[in-house]
Amino acid sequence: MALTTPTDLICVDLALGWQSGRNLSFDRQPIQEATSNAVRYWNGEADDWTDDEFQDVYEYTISSGDGEMRNPAFSRMRIGQKFNIVLPHEHVDFIATGGTVRTLRRTPHSSYLRVVDTEWNDVTFIVVGAVVTLSAPAVRPVNIFYRSEDYVILKSWRDGLAEGKGDTSWTLTCADVQQGGAGP
């Protein structure tokens, strides 16, 4: 019998096992630089982070919950390391009545992509990359729910131990490297 991690988080670099990933909490927010008028360096070039291209770039914090017995493989991770991750967070998009195509802001992961009308009926579609195409024009608005494949950079991590209880705790903070991009 194979034991798997109890979380929907997908991240090979964390090496979560059956004793880790319990009751995780996930926070997502726009990168703080995008809410200021700061000019920062991004991929070696100075950019105004209030530009539209940075408005869909996120910072993520993942924290362990009660019952965590083992930490992820943090000893192998370094600040600035880049890796792929699929968080349980859903992104939501839509296709208006009469429409048939929508280009999503992020590439959906095959683990979760659902297309439903406003009455929660499944709608037939195909997806190629980040483009969702309905088999027929929408007769009412259509909602698209999906989990994305993201390429992130590690900003920080920390872990702790409650020796008497044998519980551990950990937090990982990372940010998008490129908008909606999958890693190399």
HELIX and SHEET records of a PDB file:
HELIX    1   1 VAL A   12  LEU A   14  5                                   3    
HELIX    2   2 GLN A   32  THR A   35  5                                   4    
HELIX    3   3 ASP A   52  PHE A   54  5                                   3    
HELIX    4   4 PHE A   74  ARG A   76  5                                   3    
SHEET    1   A 5 SER A  25  PRO A  30  0                                        
SHEET    2   A 5 TYR A  58  SER A  63 -1                                        
SHEET    3   A 5 ASP A 167  ASP A 176 -1                                        
SHEET    4   A 5 ASP A 150  ALA A 162 -1                                        
SHEET    5   A 5 LYS A  82  ILE A  85 -1                                        
SHEET    1   B 2 VAL A  39  TRP A  42  0                                        
SHEET    2   B 2 GLU A  45  ASP A  48 -1                                        
SHEET    1   C 3 HIS A  91  ILE A  95  0                                        
SHEET    2   C 3 VAL A 142  SER A 148 -1                                        
SHEET    3   C 3 PRO A 108  ASP A 117 -1                                        
SHEET    1   D 3 VAL A 101  THR A 103  0                                        
SHEET    2   D 3 VAL A 131  LEU A 134 -1                                        
SHEET    3   D 3 PHE A 125  VAL A 128 -1                                        
END                                                                             
